[in-house]
Amino acid sequence: MRDLFLAFKSGFGFLSTIPVGISMEGIEALMRHIYVFPLVGAVLGIILGAVALGLTEIAPAGIAAALILVVIFKICGINHADGLADFGDGITAHTTVEKKISAMKDVHIGTGGVVFLVVTILAVYSSLVAIPKEALPVALVVAEVAAKQSMIAFAAFSVPLQKGFGSIAIENASRSDFLVGLLISALICWSLLGPSGIVVLLGAQISALYMVAVSKRNFGGATGDGFGATNEVARAVALVVAALLIAGGLLWEVSIWTPW
């Protein structure tokens, strides 16, 4: 139990900027229990949801969405966004696999990285504006849970390309970790949004598996950059799916979902 608690605590140090303190012992515990990622995501989502609840009451939708984005990067950090930029640079390098990997490792951001970042941020921003304020806090919780479970999916179904801090998860995550995390995520998403929560979760998992395929095709394996990029892409996909369900009149009907 102590090991599980240490893993959960370390998850905030690994996935956010919350100052919980982090050590190699904690990281090792987290890798043994990587299926706690969705639980960490749920707590982060609750924080973001509370912020959204307050901001949408005092600011227009567009301004509130911009400020929520700021809070997302403040709480969750920019490491994953940096991974997305590097991942984009590597994918858009029209050369050999070796040069693609070199472009991904380059400390300078290129056009591909900028485009990937801008498109992802625009997708999140547009979704935050489109989702009604009554449903936005719950949607943020579900999206964060789905994003963290997507990281497990990416790690569990990928082959590590190189050693590194971010690749530790790729080396340690197993298919059983994926299934346990998926069960935890499904329970949370179902309890909050009912069947629509499962649809949102499914959309994020599909995006993670697509990231696995893209990474393998372009680099021959997966790195920490792809691991972090998956978090950003999956969050955007989850929010977009939620917004589309609302547009179709589906999510709105279950926005007050209760399991009883």
Buried (B, 14 or more C-beta within 10 A) or exposed (E): EEBEEBBBBBBBBBBBBBEBEBEEEBBBBBBBBBBBBBBBBBBBBBBBBBBBBEBBEEBEBEEBBBBBBEBBEEBBBBBBBBBBBBBBBBBBBEEEBEEBBBBBEBEEBBEBBEBBBEBBBEBBBBBBBBBBBEBBBBBBBBBBBBBBBBBBBBBBBBEBBBEBEBBBBBBBBEEEBBEBBBEBBBBBBBEBBBBBBBBBBBBBBBBBBBBBEBBBEBBEBBBBBBBBBBBBBBBBBBBBBBBBBBEEEBBBBBBEBEEE
